[in-house]
């Protein structure tokens, strides 16, 4: 019985954590300077060759950020993001990707 109560507590904590991460995505999008290049809501980039990311697939955005951070992706304009990605944690990447995926293109 104690194990099942502990398991339920962990599941609830994980789901609540996920909700707060998604809610933090908007704040992180601004704090981590995503708005500087991709626009306030991800659909008006600073430069014509920067991507419009609003509404993009969550898994795709997350993977691109991970690849840029690790150096696996080093093409195109990824160098512009490389310096910023050092201040973004893996949990923040997930929250930002969740937020951006829900923005209107």
Backbone torsions as a table, in degrees:
resi	resn	phi	psi	omega
1	UNK	NA	-43.1	-179.5
2	UNK	-63.0	-36.9	180.0
3	UNK	-64.9	-42.7	-179.0
4	UNK	-67.6	-35.8	177.1
5	UNK	-66.3	-42.1	177.9
6	UNK	-63.1	-43.2	179.3
7	UNK	-61.6	-45.3	178.4
8	UNK	-62.5	-39.8	178.0
9	UNK	-61.3	-42.9	179.1
10	UNK	-65.8	-40.5	178.9
11	UNK	-64.2	-44.3	178.8
12	UNK	-63.9	-43.9	179.2
13	UNK	-61.5	-40.3	-179.9
14	UNK	-66.5	-40.6	-179.4
15	UNK	-70.1	-38.1	176.9
16	UNK	-65.0	-41.6	178.5
17	UNK	-60.0	-42.1	178.9
18	UNK	-62.9	-38.4	178.6
19	UNK	-65.2	-44.4	-179.1
20	UNK	-68.3	-33.9	176.3
21	UNK	-62.3	-42.7	179.1
22	UNK	-64.2	-41.2	179.2
23	UNK	-65.9	-33.1	179.1
24	UNK	-74.3	-13.9	-177.7
25	UNK	-55.7	-42.7	179.8
26	UNK	-63.5	-44.2	179.4
27	UNK	-64.1	-44.9	179.7
28	UNK	-65.0	-37.5	179.7
29	UNK	-56.9	-38.6	177.4
30	UNK	-79.1	-47.4	-176.3
31	UNK	-63.1	-36.5	-177.0
32	UNK	-88.7	13.7	174.9
33	UNK	64.6	23.5	176.5
34	UNK	-59.9	-35.6	-177.7
35	UNK	-63.0	-27.9	-177.6
36	UNK	-60.0	-36.5	-177.9
37	UNK	-107.3	-32.1	-174.3
38	UNK	-101.2	-3.3	-179.5
39	UNK	90.2	163.3	-174.5
40	UNK	-57.0	-36.3	179.6
41	UNK	-124.1	25.5	172.0
42	UNK	75.5	8.5	-178.1
43	UNK	-121.3	6.5	177.5
44	UNK	-136.1	80.2	-177.2
45	UNK	-66.4	154.5	179.9
46	UNK	-61.5	-43.5	-178.7
47	UNK	-115.2	147.1	-178.5
48	UNK	-58.7	-28.1	-178.4
49	UNK	-93.0	3.5	172.6
50	UNK	-83.1	144.9	-175.4
51	UNK	-76.6	147.2	167.5
52	UNK	-83.4	116.7	-172.9
53	UNK	-105.2	-9.8	-179.4
54	UNK	-58.9	129.2	177.0
55	UNK	81.0	0.2	179.4
56	UNK	-66.9	154.6	179.3
57	UNK	-56.8	130.7	-176.7
58	UNK	-57.1	-48.1	-178.0
59	UNK	-63.4	-37.3	179.4
60	UNK	-65.4	-47.4	-179.9
61	UNK	-61.3	-45.9	-179.7
62	UNK	-59.3	-46.0	-178.4
63	UNK	-65.7	-38.9	178.8
64	UNK	-63.2	-42.4	179.5
65	UNK	-65.0	-42.0	177.9
66	UNK	-62.9	-44.5	-178.9
67	UNK	-65.8	-37.8	177.9
68	UNK	-68.3	-43.4	-179.7
69	UNK	-61.3	-42.0	-177.4
70	UNK	-79.4	-17.3	-176.4
71	UNK	94.4	-4.5	178.9
72	UNK	-61.3	-37.1	175.1
73	UNK	-105.8	119.1	-178.6
74	UNK	-136.7	26.5	-178.6
75	UNK	-104.5	173.7	176.5
76	UNK	54.7	-134.9	-178.7
77	UNK	-92.5	16.4	-177.3
78	UNK	-63.0	-24.4	178.0
79	UNK	-60.8	-32.5	178.7
80	UNK	-64.6	-32.2	-179.4
81	UNK	-88.2	-23.1	-175.1
82	UNK	-53.8	-44.7	-179.3
83	UNK	-66.1	-31.2	180.0
84	UNK	-78.8	-36.0	-173.4
85	UNK	-64.3	-19.6	178.4
86	UNK	-67.5	-19.2	180.0
87	UNK	-101.2	6.3	-178.8
88	UNK	-110.2	122.2	-179.9
89	UNK	-80.5	168.1	178.4
90	UNK	-61.9	-40.3	177.3
91	UNK	-65.5	-37.6	178.1
92	UNK	-68.1	-36.1	176.2
93	UNK	-58.4	-46.9	179.8
94	UNK	-60.7	-43.9	-179.0
95	UNK	-65.9	-42.4	178.8
96	UNK	-65.4	-44.2	179.7
97	UNK	-61.2	-41.1	178.2
98	UNK	-61.7	-47.5	-179.7
99	UNK	-61.8	-51.0	-176.8
100	UNK	-61.3	-38.1	-178.8
101	UNK	-63.7	-22.1	-178.8
102	UNK	-96.0	-3.6	178.5
103	UNK	-74.2	151.3	179.0
104	UNK	-80.5	124.8	-179.3
105	UNK	-62.4	NA	NA
